[in-house]
Amino acid sequence: MKILIVYYSFEGSCKYVAEEISKNLNAEILELKPKTDVKTKGILKYVFGGKQAFSNEKPELLPLEKNINSYDFIFLGTPVWAWNYAPALKTFFSEHKIKEKKMALFCCSGGGKGKTLENMKKELCENEVMGEMEFVNVLKQTKYNMEAAVGNWVDNIMETF
Ligand SMILES: Cc1cc2nc3c(=O)[nH]c(=O)nc-3n(C[C@H](O)[C@H](O)[C@H](O)COP(=O)(O)O)c2cc1C
């Protein structure tokens, strides 16, 4: 089974989780990269990022370096922005029709995922979602806790095969 982990990450949490999944499954990774991302990681990120999220913007992405259609199982991860998936995923969904895949969805948040996972599932309704997870405050957790959290989640999904 060919597995791909697709993610966007602004501050590193989703990147960390994606890399941890990859370590567990020896799977390939594809990072979604906006051509121009929100410029500041300071407090103003909430203003600029929030504006992007609330005004439903779809930031242009750099061309994808992998062909999603050639994988059987796709993990998809996003930070939570304004209780939803990040704008980069909005672009991704509008440009790439994913169907008939097995999938697992994750989001990284500060504890308030809102409708993130629900809304992702709506976009991915032609796929079989085998697992979903909210990882909270990833960068404040110990490496040990995160390894266990990601490892257990991945094991549970893979046990269903
Ligand atoms: C613009 C913006 C909006 C956010 N909105 C939420 C939110 O609605 N709920 C939440 O729990 N965290 C929210 N966060 C926090 C991020 O989801 C959290 O820090 C996440 O771990 C970031 O993932 P990343 O490090 O992969 O970018 C927001 C962060 C930003 C920058």
The ligand as a Tripos MOL2 file, in Angstrom:
@<TRIPOS>MOLECULE
LIG
   31    33     1     0     0
SMALL
NO_CHARGES

@<TRIPOS>ATOM
      1 C1         -4.5920   32.7440   12.1740 C.3       1 LIG1
      2 C2         -4.6750   31.6920   13.2520 C.ar      1 LIG1
      3 C3         -5.9190   31.2740   13.7150 C.ar      1 LIG1
      4 C4         -6.0080   30.2660   14.6950 C.ar      1 LIG1
      5 N1         -7.2530   29.8340   15.0880 N.ar      1 LIG1
      6 C5         -7.3460   28.8200   16.0050 C.ar      1 LIG1
      7 C6         -8.6330   28.2990   16.3900 C.ar      1 LIG1
      8 O1         -9.6980   28.6920   15.9100 O.2       1 LIG1
      9 N2         -8.6690   27.3080   17.3230 N.ar      1 LIG1
     10 C7         -7.5170   26.7830   17.8940 C.ar      1 LIG1
     11 O2         -7.6150   25.9030   18.7310 O.2       1 LIG1
     12 N3         -6.2880   27.2690   17.5380 N.ar      1 LIG1
     13 C8         -6.1770   28.2380   16.6050 C.ar      1 LIG1
     14 N4         -4.9350   28.6990   16.2120 N.ar      1 LIG1
     15 C9         -3.7250   28.0460   16.7720 C.3       1 LIG1
     16 C10        -3.1850   26.9500   15.8200 C.3       1 LIG1
     17 O3         -4.2120   26.1060   15.3430 O.3       1 LIG1
     18 C11        -2.1730   26.0550   16.5460 C.3       1 LIG1
     19 O4         -1.1190   26.8470   17.0450 O.3       1 LIG1
     20 C12        -1.6200   24.9490   15.6420 C.3       1 LIG1
     21 O5         -0.8880   24.0480   16.4110 O.3       1 LIG1
     22 C13        -0.7400   25.5330   14.5540 C.3       1 LIG1
     23 O6         -0.3000   24.5070   13.6950 O.3       1 LIG1
     24 P1          1.0760   24.7150   12.8690 P.3       1 LIG1
     25 O7          2.1430   24.8690   13.9110 O.co2     1 LIG1
     26 O8          1.2520   23.4500   12.0780 O.co2     1 LIG1
     27 O9          0.9360   25.9170   12.0280 O.co2     1 LIG1
     28 C14        -4.8220   29.7070   15.2480 C.ar      1 LIG1
     29 C15        -3.5660   30.1570   14.7870 C.ar      1 LIG1
     30 C16        -3.4870   31.1280   13.7980 C.ar      1 LIG1
     31 C17        -2.1330   31.5630   13.3020 C.3       1 LIG1
@<TRIPOS>BOND
     1     1     2 1
     2     2     3 ar
     3     2    30 ar
     4     3     4 ar
     5     4     5 ar
     6     4    28 ar
     7     5     6 ar
     8     6     7 ar
     9     6    13 1
    10     7     8 2
    11     7     9 ar
    12     9    10 ar
    13    10    11 2
    14    10    12 ar
    15    12    13 ar
    16    13    14 ar
    17    14    15 1
    18    14    28 ar
    19    15    16 1
    20    16    17 1
    21    16    18 1
    22    18    19 1
    23    18    20 1
    24    20    21 1
    25    20    22 1
    26    22    23 1
    27    23    24 1
    28    24    25 2
    29    24    26 1
    30    24    27 1
    31    28    29 ar
    32    29    30 ar
    33    30    31 1
@<TRIPOS>SUBSTRUCTURE
     1 LIG1         1 GROUP 0 **** ****
